[in-house]
């Protein structure tokens, strides 16, 4: 009985190692977000749209971004990709809709 129990424990342990090895070490969670902004300049409208994207993703990260970089295309703790804007005249001067993929 002791040999059987030891064999079962060894098999379960080996199975756990195989499952753990199969899981990617860099598994990331990604989200696609969009935001709209209006400003007197196109650059300002892009900034507002990007702020909306960050707020829709993670309020804590947005707050960190506000006190650190405030650079469009950066997001503390996230990788930003596929960032694009579509802007047109309107609102206070220019209105932009931005889209991005953010991965944590």
C-alpha positions, 0 to 999 in steps of 0.5 A: 500500500505504501508503494502504491501511495508513493507512486500516486504522489509521484505521478500527481507531482509530475503532472503538476510540473508538466502543467506548470511548465505548459503555462507561459511565463509571460502570460499577459492580459491585454485590453483594447480601449478607445477614448474621445477628446476635444481641444483647441489643438489637435495635439491637445485633443489627442492628449484628452483622448489618450487620457480617456483610454487610460482612465477606461483601463485603470484609474490607478495607472492613470493617476500615476501617469498624470504625476509622472510622464503625461506622454501619449503612448506611455502607461505605467505598468502596461505595454501600449501598442496599436495606438492610433488617432482619427482627428477632425475639426469640431468641438472647441477646435479639434476632436480626436478618437483614439484607440490602443491595446494595453497589456499588463 
